[in-house]
Amino acid sequence: MKIVLVRPPFYALFGLTTPKMKTYPLSLLSLATFVRERGGHQPALVDGENVSLPGLAPDSDAGADPEGIMHRGIPRMVAVLDDPEHPIWVELERQILAHDPDLVGITCNSGNMDAVRLMVRRLNHRSVPVILGGSHPTVLPEQSIRYTSADLAAIGEGELTLLSVLDAWEYGASVSSIASLARKENGQVITNPRGPLIDPIDDLPIPDRSFINRSDYFGEVIMTGRGCPFDCSYCASKNIWGRRVRLRSVPSIIDELKMLMEAAQSDISPSCGPGDHERPGRWVVKVLDDTFTVNRKRTLRLLEEIIAQGLNRFEFTGGVRADTLDGELVAAMRKANFRRVTLGVESGSPRILKMIRKGETNEQVKRALTLLRDAGIHSHAFFMIGLPGETPEDIELSKKLILEARPDHVEINMVTPYPGTDIFPKLMPEDPLKIDRWYRWFHQGMSTHSELLGYDLDRAYEDFLQFAQDYHASRGAGN
């Protein structure tokens, strides 16, 4: 069976199309590799984030932070989504149909559901069946199928479900009993019970990067584990991977890194001119785990092996929790050439941190950032604004923490009540089947719930963005 796996455009709608702004869709590479190696199927990938067209580039904002570009580019994004005949949708359809697929699989998060709907409708007119996957269909399978008119939706981890669908269709069998699958039947949406997760995840083949052109992206990405044991009220990870963390073995990760190193060393295109042969960031590896340092013993063992194997030629980046860091671990990260890490700090208000079940304190954040700064590891701290019950005073506490903890970079995100999170029903009392304009569900600035707060969230977000801009400017000036 021939299947095309698609990442719909979202950041591209704001003009964020340069390689520096993109990482390749590792989840789709994993799916493609799995169904080819385990079922003999013929997958191909189409990445909507790579469709660069005139009129989509940002207006002289090349040096600006992506969140600023997106916030200012909202009207342009909405205009593209309001035009079903925009060239970007025509071009995506052309690229998909060029592979003559038996099935198209589209990965979905809440913010790109309107793009998905446009694409599915075009494919429906061509009588091409579509299966959805990703975070949004996992928690809202019926809504996803009805909203987009797709035929099927995979729930949770997608490899086994997608393989079962392709195998069934290849032999003319029914999909009615496939676990973790939602489907249309007699005007209804039927959702089957979830099946088991893949365990151990070393059973998954290493994703084959030859499905994409790496020069279209910045650096490499790798996942060393699936799942997160924490229970933050704003996060839906537990609905996709579960709260039990499944970690890959250290030898498996090292094997993949060696493959990436071999590719980096041999990646010279004869078509490039002198001095222009390196693809963007080929020695950078981003770890996509929810929290790379979730298991201290495994993390130290992996870092030691990276150093021993000379794989610290790579420059690593990944997400960590402040309360998982200590001097020994940070020193090992630096020796393994972790040059940049991200931390979800979220708020400087102890009351808000307790309410969202973050499980961290301001003192732990300050200590972690001091450890990272002393080790020479660049820190990128995420804060959010617009949590239920939050007040302007809480926002001021976040600003105070930023000034005291001194992260190297601050990113301000607007709270987005994603389906599957505990804050979704608190901030979205409306039936999800009645919600339209899902493009509002992203972090860079379209309020979905100002009326439930005691302040104007859009205005407060812009104020916080300006604070962050001033903070970065003061640090650049050496203050």
C-alpha positions as a printed NumPy array, in Angstrom:
array([[  0.   ,   0.   ,   0.   ],
       [  1.172,   3.509,  -0.813],
       [  0.731,   6.074,   1.962],
       [  1.698,   9.741,   2.065],
       [  2.332,  11.14 ,   5.537],
       [  1.742,  14.884,   5.791],
       [  2.675,  17.619,   8.206],
       [  0.256,  20.477,   7.48 ],
       [  1.564,  24.026,   7.274],
       [  1.245,  26.216,  10.332],
       [  4.455,  28.141,  10.989],
       [  4.823,  28.497,   7.219],
       [  1.613,  30.543,   7.198],
       [  3.5  ,  33.2  ,   9.178],
       [  6.545,  33.086,   6.907],
       [  8.753,  30.929,   9.152],
       [ 10.018,  28.81 ,   6.256],
       [ 13.811,  29.137,   6.402],
       [ 15.798,  26.056,   7.513],
       [ 16.906,  27.892,  10.662],
       [ 13.291,  27.962,  11.81 ],
       [ 12.482,  24.277,  11.218],
       [ 13.18 ,  20.801,  12.504],
       [ 12.052,  17.805,  10.513],
       [  8.934,  15.837,  11.577],
       [ 10.563,  12.939,  13.431],
       [  7.228,  11.352,  14.316],
       [  6.355,  10.993,  10.627],
       [  9.782,   9.535,   9.885],
       [  9.187,   6.966,  12.63 ],
       [  5.796,   6.04 ,  11.179],
       [  7.166,   5.81 ,   7.641],
       [ 10.093,   3.633,   8.681],
       [  7.877,   1.361,  10.792],
       [  5.235,   0.622,   8.148],
       [  7.886,   0.058,   5.486],
       [ 10.031,  -2.306,   7.562],
       [  7.242,  -4.161,   9.358],
       [  4.648,  -4.265,   6.581],
       [  6.463,  -3.715,   3.312],
       [  4.332,  -0.664,   2.54 ],
       [  5.486,   2.293,   0.428],
       [  5.49 ,   5.544,   2.426],
       [  6.373,   9.059,   1.33 ],
       [  6.439,  12.363,   3.228],
       [  5.08 ,  15.793,   2.325],
       [  5.939,  18.62 ,   4.708],
       [  3.642,  21.625,   4.528],
       [  6.158,  23.663,   6.488],
       [  8.437,  23.476,   3.428],
       [  5.986,  25.053,   1.001],
       [  7.457,  28.505,   0.548],
       [  5.453,  30.805,  -1.693],
       [  5.611,  34.512,  -2.572],
       [  3.66 ,  36.618,  -0.124],
       [  4.22 ,  34.322,   2.866],
       [  7.61 ,  35.63 ,   3.942],
       [  7.594,  37.939,   7.001],
       [  8.041,  41.663,   6.46 ],
       [ 11.691,  42.488,   7.23 ],
       [ 11.662,  40.49 ,  10.452],
       [ 14.559,  38.156,   9.754],
       [ 16.265,  38.916,  13.056],
       [ 13.162,  38.948,  15.238],
       [ 12.093,  36.269,  17.68 ],
       [  9.719,  33.738,  16.077],
       [  7.019,  34.432,  18.678],
       [  7.074,  38.121,  17.698],
       [  6.852,  37.321,  13.995],
       [  3.899,  35.032,  14.636],
       [  2.079,  37.475,  16.871],
       [  2.328,  40.212,  14.264],
       [  1.538,  37.829,  11.407],
       [ -1.825,  36.629,  12.721],
       [ -3.925,  38.576,  10.147],
       [ -1.928,  37.065,   7.272],
       [ -2.296,  33.561,   8.704],
       [ -6.058,  33.977,   9.046],
       [ -6.325,  35.283,   5.476],
       [ -4.58 ,  32.188,   4.091],
       [ -6.862,  29.884,   6.092],
       [ -9.899,  31.786,   4.834],
       [ -8.896,  31.153,   1.221],
       [ -9.398,  27.48 ,   0.242],
       [ -7.913,  28.204,  -3.191],
       [ -4.759,  29.849,  -1.882],
       [ -1.678,  28.586,  -3.796],
       [ -0.347,  26.837,  -0.693],
       [ -3.307,  24.421,  -0.614],
       [ -3.093,  23.847,  -4.369],
       [  0.624,  23.084,  -4.122],
       [  0.178,  20.723,  -1.165],
       [ -2.495,  18.799,  -3.052],
       [ -0.202,  18.547,  -6.049],
       [  2.689,  17.191,  -3.976],
       [  0.488,  14.629,  -2.215],
       [ -1.215,  13.339,  -5.358],
       [  2.131,  13.051,  -7.153],
       [  2.724,   9.906,  -5.069],
       [ -0.604,   8.335,  -6.159],
       [ -1.452,   7.34 ,  -2.563],
       [ -3.882,   4.673,  -1.412],
       [ -4.105,   6.502,   1.917],
       [ -2.996,   9.877,   3.276],
       [ -2.055,  10.298,   6.932],
       [ -2.048,  13.791,   8.421],
       [ -0.56 ,  14.675,  11.796],
       [ -2.703,  17.13 ,  13.743],
       [ -2.404,  19.412,  16.709],
       [ -5.171,  21.765,  17.754],
       [ -3.697,  24.849,  16.097],
       [ -3.551,  23.328,  12.622],
       [ -7.009,  21.743,  12.52 ],
       [ -8.275,  24.384,  10.105],
       [ -5.39 ,  23.686,   7.732],
       [ -6.138,  19.972,   8.046],
       [ -9.801,  20.572,   7.225],
       [ -8.862,  22.444,   4.044],
       [ -6.517,  19.669,   2.96 ],
       [ -8.952,  16.832,   3.71 ],
       [-11.706,  18.512,   1.713],
       [ -9.429,  18.781,  -1.311],
       [ -8.454,  15.115,  -0.971],
       [-12.087,  14.092,  -0.535],
       [-12.819,  15.583,  -3.947],
       [-10.126,  13.266,  -5.325],
       [-11.606,  10.243,  -3.488],
       [ -8.408,   9.785,  -1.46 ],
       [ -9.069,   8.399,   2.053],
       [ -7.452,  10.175,   5.011],
       [ -6.392,   9.019,   8.465],
       [ -5.585,  11.607,  11.132],
       [ -3.102,  11.211,  13.961],
       [ -1.447,  13.299,  16.628],
       [ -2.436,  15.06 ,  19.828],
       [ -5.78 ,  16.554,  18.781],
       [ -7.387,  13.407,  17.287],
       [ -6.086,  11.437,  20.276],
       [ -8.197,  13.39 ,  22.761],
       [-11.024,  14.453,  20.419],
       [-11.364,  11.671,  17.822],
       [-15.053,  12.24 ,  17.045],
       [-14.666,  16.012,  16.821],
       [-11.588,  15.618,  14.591],
       [-13.345,  13.335,  12.12 ],
       [-16.493,  15.448,  11.985],
       [-14.61 ,  18.75 ,  11.768],
       [-12.346,  17.675,   8.929],
       [-14.433,  14.967,   7.181],
       [-11.517,  12.535,   7.489],
       [-12.234,   8.805,   7.313],
       [-10.181,   7.537,  10.252],
       [ -8.24 ,   8.759,  13.276],
       [ -5.397,   7.005,  15.11 ],
       [ -5.444,   7.513,  18.88 ],
       [ -2.218,   7.876,  20.844],
       [  0.94 ,   6.159,  19.662],
       [  0.404,   5.634,  15.959],
       [  2.809,   3.023,  14.622],
       [  0.853,  -0.165,  15.373],
       [ -2.509,   1.38 ,  14.484],
       [ -1.343,   2.699,  11.13 ],
       [  0.339,  -0.596,  10.238],
       [ -2.852,  -2.509,  11.094],
       [ -4.95 ,  -0.221,   8.873],
       [ -2.579,  -0.595,   5.921],
       [ -2.38 ,  -4.366,   6.341],
       [ -6.177,  -4.66 ,   6.553],
       [ -6.786,  -2.546,   3.453],
       [ -4.124,  -4.352,   1.47 ],
       [ -5.977,  -7.633,   1.956],
       [ -9.498,  -6.218,   1.805],
       [-10.173,  -6.815,   5.506],
       [-12.278,  -4.709,   7.88 ],
       [-10.706,  -2.126,  10.187],
       [-13.592,  -2.336,  12.666],
       [-11.632,  -4.229,  15.327],
       [ -8.323,  -2.349,  15.123],
       [ -7.286,  -1.003,  18.519],
       [ -6.737,   2.745,  19.027],
       [ -8.732,   3.623,  15.904],
       [-11.772,   5.845,  15.354],
       [-13.819,   5.527,  12.18 ],
       [-17.028,   6.621,  10.492],
       [-19.78 ,   4.043,  10.347],
       [-23.394,   4.689,   9.274],
       [-23.151,   8.383,  10.049],
       [-21.641,   7.76 ,  13.481],
       [-18.057,   7.926,  14.726],
       [-17.02 ,   4.708,  16.449],
       [-13.947,   4.765,  18.692],
       [-12.271,   1.471,  19.534],
       [-10.508,   0.86 ,  22.864],
       [ -6.831,   1.695,  23.044],
       [ -4.258,  -0.978,  22.445],
       [ -0.961,  -1.481,  24.279],
       [  1.952,   0.886,  23.816],
       [  5.152,  -0.359,  22.195],
       [  7.389,  -1.65 ,  24.975],
       [ 10.342,  -1.77 ,  24.934],
       [ 10.612,   1.116,  22.517],
       [ 13.952,  -0.227,  21.335],
       [ 11.649,  -2.404,  19.193],
       [ 11.029,   0.664,  17.037],
       [ 13.441,   0.922,  14.101],
       [ 15.675,   3.968,  13.975],
       [ 13.862,   6.561,  11.83 ],
       [ 15.143,   6.699,   8.268],
       [ 16.037,  10.322,   7.494],
       [ 16.285,   9.629,   3.758],
       [ 12.547,  10.298,   3.511],
       [ 13.341,  14.014,   3.739],
       [ 15.944,  16.436,   2.424],
       [ 17.905,  17.4  ,   5.525],
       [ 19.055,  20.642,   3.903],
       [ 15.501,  21.918,   4.287],
       [ 15.889,  21.829,   8.078],
       [ 18.195,  22.983,  10.831],
       [ 20.223,  20.249,  12.446],
       [ 19.061,  16.839,  13.615],
       [ 16.387,  15.699,  16.064],
       [ 16.267,  12.586,  18.206],
       [ 13.92 ,  11.139,  20.805],
       [ 15.389,   9.061,  23.638],
       [ 12.14 ,   8.31 ,  25.475],
       [  8.368,   8.62 ,  25.333],
       [  6.146,   9.753,  28.165],
       [  6.319,  12.096,  31.137],
       [  5.699,  11.166,  34.794],
       [  4.558,  14.631,  35.809],
       [  0.985,  15.869,  35.871],
       [  1.02 ,  19.553,  34.909],
       [ -2.514,  20.808,  34.399],
       [ -1.695,  22.633,  31.13 ],
       [ -0.072,  19.639,  29.368],
       [ -1.74 ,  16.818,  27.401],
       [  1.328,  14.587,  27.046],
       [ -0.119,  11.95 ,  29.364],
       [ -3.014,  11.404,  26.948],
       [ -0.641,  10.541,  24.107],
       [  2.243,   8.654,  25.676],
       [  0.906,   7.965,  29.169],
       [  2.602,   8.963,  32.422],
       [  4.899,   5.954,  32.48 ],
       [  8.173,   6.877,  30.809],
       [  9.546,   4.377,  28.298],
       [ 13.241,   5.049,  27.84 ],
       [ 15.382,   3.786,  25.02 ],
       [ 18.511,   1.875,  25.951],
       [ 21.808,   3.75 ,  25.871],
       [ 23.258,   1.459,  23.114],
       [ 20.226,   2.16 ,  20.911],
       [ 20.666,   5.928,  21.268],
       [ 24.402,   5.722,  20.646],
       [ 23.782,   3.704,  17.465],
       [ 21.458,   6.425,  16.176],
       [ 23.91 ,   9.196,  17.042],
       [ 26.666,   7.338,  15.199],
       [ 24.409,   7.204,  12.133],
       [ 23.822,  10.944,  12.419],
       [ 27.565,  11.539,  12.745],
       [ 28.273,   9.48 ,   9.647],
       [ 25.694,  11.52 ,   7.738],
       [ 27.15 ,  14.799,   9.006],
       [ 30.666,  13.81 ,   7.965],
       [ 29.654,  12.717,   4.463],
       [ 26.997,  15.338,   3.747],
       [ 28.633,  17.386,   1.016],
       [ 26.536,  18.187,  -2.02 ],
       [ 28.429,  18.452,  -5.322],
       [ 25.895,  21.036,  -6.494],
       [ 26.95 ,  23.54 ,  -3.827],
       [ 29.513,  26.198,  -4.409],
       [ 32.832,  26.585,  -2.564],
       [ 32.379,  27.189,   1.159],
       [ 28.647,  26.503,   0.884],
       [ 28.544,  22.734,   1.263],
       [ 27.383,  22.428,   4.875],
       [ 23.688,  21.917,   5.433],
       [ 22.283,  24.141,   8.187],
       [ 23.286,  23.108,  11.693],
       [ 24.34 ,  19.591,  10.733],
       [ 26.323,  19.267,  13.985],
       [ 23.358,  20.301,  16.15 ],
       [ 21.134,  17.616,  17.719],
       [ 17.891,  18.531,  19.433],
       [ 16.548,  16.006,  21.949],
       [ 12.743,  15.98 ,  21.717],
       [ 11.943,  14.191,  24.989],
       [  9.386,  15.844,  27.263],
       [ 12.167,  15.961,  29.897],
       [ 15.587,  14.672,  28.918],
       [ 16.794,  14.519,  32.532],
       [ 13.766,  12.663,  33.921],
       [ 15.884,   9.639,  34.923],
       [ 19.165,  10.874,  36.422],
       [ 20.966,   7.513,  36.345],
       [ 20.103,   6.823,  32.698],
       [ 20.943,  10.404,  31.701],
       [ 24.396,  10.248,  33.301],
       [ 25.102,   6.883,  31.691],
       [ 24.106,   8.243,  28.276],
       [ 26.187,  11.411,  28.7  ],
       [ 29.224,   9.36 ,  29.721],
       [ 28.857,   7.189,  26.622],
       [ 28.46 ,  10.22 ,  24.358],
       [ 31.754,  11.537,  25.717],
       [ 33.506,   8.155,  25.491],
       [ 32.41 ,   7.635,  21.869],
       [ 33.483,  11.117,  20.766],
       [ 29.883,  12.01 ,  19.953],
       [ 30.275,  15.26 ,  21.868],
       [ 31.398,  16.731,  18.584],
       [ 27.672,  17.319,  18.23 ],
       [ 26.185,  20.369,  19.905],
       [ 23.172,  19.158,  21.871],
       [ 20.04 ,  20.929,  23.004],
       [ 17.017,  19.634,  24.884],
       [ 14.371,  20.246,  27.516],
       [ 15.055,  19.794,  31.239],
       [ 13.239,  20.41 ,  34.509],
       [ 14.874,  22.696,  37.031],
       [ 14.306,  20.269,  39.894],
       [ 16.156,  17.458,  38.092],
       [ 19.449,  19.33 ,  37.789],
       [ 22.451,  19.149,  40.123],
       [ 26.115,  20.025,  39.834],
       [ 27.282,  16.596,  38.676],
       [ 24.589,  16.255,  36.034],
       [ 25.108,  19.761,  34.645],
       [ 28.875,  19.225,  34.501],
       [ 28.349,  15.99 ,  32.553],
       [ 25.944,  17.753,  30.191],
       [ 28.518,  20.447,  29.512],
       [ 31.261,  17.875,  28.882],
       [ 28.93 ,  16.046,  26.482],
       [ 28.536,  19.416,  24.7  ],
       [ 25.028,  20.377,  25.707],
       [ 25.224,  24.036,  24.753],
       [ 21.616,  25.057,  25.202],
       [ 18.668,  23.788,  27.245],
       [ 15.054,  24.827,  27.626],
       [ 13.173,  24.966,  30.908],
       [  9.43 ,  25.298,  31.367],
       [  9.405,  27.715,  34.291],
       [  5.862,  28.901,  33.457],
       [  5.269,  31.301,  36.37 ],
       [  7.022,  33.109,  39.192],
       [  3.935,  32.956,  41.394],
       [  4.084,  30.167,  44.018],
       [  0.283,  30.162,  44.084],
       [  0.047,  29.575,  40.334],
       [  2.788,  26.929,  40.385],
       [  0.856,  24.996,  43.001],
       [ -2.394,  25.389,  41.089],
       [ -0.909,  23.97 ,  37.858],
       [  0.859,  21.152,  39.761],
       [  4.232,  22.164,  38.379],
       [  6.055,  20.642,  41.352],
       [  8.89 ,  23.177,  41.304],
       [  9.794,  26.26 ,  43.324],
       [ 11.353,  29.584,  42.415],
       [ 14.423,  28.655,  44.439],
       [ 14.909,  25.49 ,  42.381],
       [ 14.641,  27.552,  39.196],
       [ 17.205,  30.073,  40.429],
       [ 19.584,  27.306,  41.482],
       [ 19.231,  25.466,  38.173],
       [ 19.865,  28.608,  36.138],
       [ 22.922,  29.419,  38.247],
       [ 24.303,  25.913,  37.65 ],
       [ 23.726,  26.222,  33.919],
       [ 25.208,  29.714,  33.741],
       [ 28.32 ,  28.683,  35.69 ],
       [ 28.784,  25.696,  33.352],
       [ 28.432,  27.844,  30.244],
       [ 25.175,  26.238,  29.095],
       [ 22.745,  28.671,  27.49 ],
       [ 19.288,  28.673,  29.113],
       [ 15.989,  29.322,  27.363],
       [ 13.153,  29.768,  29.867],
       [  9.473,  29.475,  28.936],
       [  6.874,  31.51 ,  30.803],
       [  3.139,  31.563,  30.222],
       [  0.367,  34.073,  30.827],
       [ -3.396,  33.576,  31.085],
       [ -3.777,  30.664,  33.508],
       [ -7.133,  30.283,  35.257],
       [ -7.233,  32.39 ,  38.406],
       [ -4.13 ,  34.333,  37.406],
       [ -3.99 ,  38.032,  38.31 ],
       [ -1.791,  40.918,  37.131],
       [  0.075,  40.538,  40.424],
       [  1.032,  36.969,  39.465],
       [  2.404,  38.24 ,  36.173],
       [  4.534,  40.762,  38.033],
       [  5.949,  37.899,  40.118],
       [  6.986,  36.179,  36.893],
       [  8.797,  39.315,  35.774],
       [ 10.48 ,  39.524,  39.163],
       [ 11.695,  35.925,  38.88 ],
       [ 13.108,  36.595,  35.418],
       [ 15.132,  39.525,  36.729],
       [ 16.383,  37.514,  39.703],
       [ 17.083,  34.176,  37.972],
       [ 18.575,  35.771,  34.827],
       [ 17.94 ,  33.148,  32.125],
       [ 19.82 ,  33.82 ,  28.899],
       [ 16.623,  33.958,  26.883],
       [ 12.971,  34.271,  27.838],
       [ 10.041,  33.141,  25.712],
       [  6.569,  34.356,  26.632],
       [  3.639,  32.183,  25.59 ],
       [ -0.067,  32.75 ,  25.926],
       [ -1.85 ,  29.986,  27.803],
       [ -3.582,  27.708,  25.343],
       [ -6.241,  25.394,  26.812],
       [ -5.482,  22.319,  24.754],
       [ -8.019,  19.51 ,  24.643],
       [ -6.932,  16.751,  26.977],
       [ -5.479,  19.135,  29.557],
       [ -7.068,  19.76 ,  32.93 ],
       [ -7.44 ,  23.456,  32.18 ],
       [ -9.405,  22.858,  28.965],
       [-12.816,  22.332,  30.626],
       [-12.116,  25.226,  33.012],
       [-11.424,  27.692,  30.225],
       [-13.508,  26.147,  27.433],
       [-16.988,  25.357,  28.763],
       [-18.243,  25.106,  25.168],
       [-18.826,  21.668,  23.621],
       [-15.708,  20.901,  21.522],
       [-17.984,  19.832,  18.656],
       [-19.193,  23.438,  18.469],
       [-15.796,  25.114,  18.544],
       [-14.65 ,  26.692,  15.303],
       [-11.495,  28.603,  14.355],
       [ -9.023,  26.218,  15.961],
       [ -6.208,  28.366,  14.568],
       [ -6.544,  30.354,  17.801],
       [ -4.998,  27.391,  19.651],
       [ -1.335,  28.358,  19.621],
       [  1.028,  30.027,  22.046],
       [  1.921,  33.245,  20.268],
       [ -1.124,  35.32 ,  20.812],
       [ -4.799,  34.778,  20.096],
       [ -6.776,  34.823,  23.294],
       [ -9.458,  32.169,  23.648],
       [-10.649,  33.038,  27.161],
       [-10.117,  36.71 ,  28.118],
       [-13.702,  36.902,  29.343],
       [-12.894,  34.359,  32.069],
       [ -9.963,  36.374,  33.437],
       [ -9.937,  39.621,  35.34 ],
       [ -7.862,  41.406,  32.699],
       [ -7.411,  41.783,  28.935],
       [ -5.191,  38.821,  28.056],
       [ -4.24 ,  40.106,  24.609],
       [ -3.028,  43.417,  26.039],
       [ -1.242,  41.743,  28.964],
       [  0.503,  39.36 ,  26.571],
       [  1.79 ,  42.212,  24.436],
       [  3.027,  43.953,  27.575],
       [  4.878,  40.808,  28.672],
       [  6.396,  40.442,  25.184],
       [  7.691,  44.006,  25.446],
       [  9.12 ,  43.244,  28.884],
       [ 10.983,  40.256,  27.413],
       [ 12.264,  42.355,  24.522],
       [ 13.561,  45.008,  26.924],
       [ 15.116,  42.307,  29.116],
       [ 17.017,  40.843,  26.159],
       [ 18.143,  44.29 ,  25.064],
       [ 19.495,  45.057,  28.534],
       [ 21.436,  41.785,  28.608],
       [ 22.832,  42.496,  25.165],
       [ 24.047,  45.825,  26.485],
       [ 25.964,  44.004,  29.204],
       [ 23.657,  44.926,  32.065]])
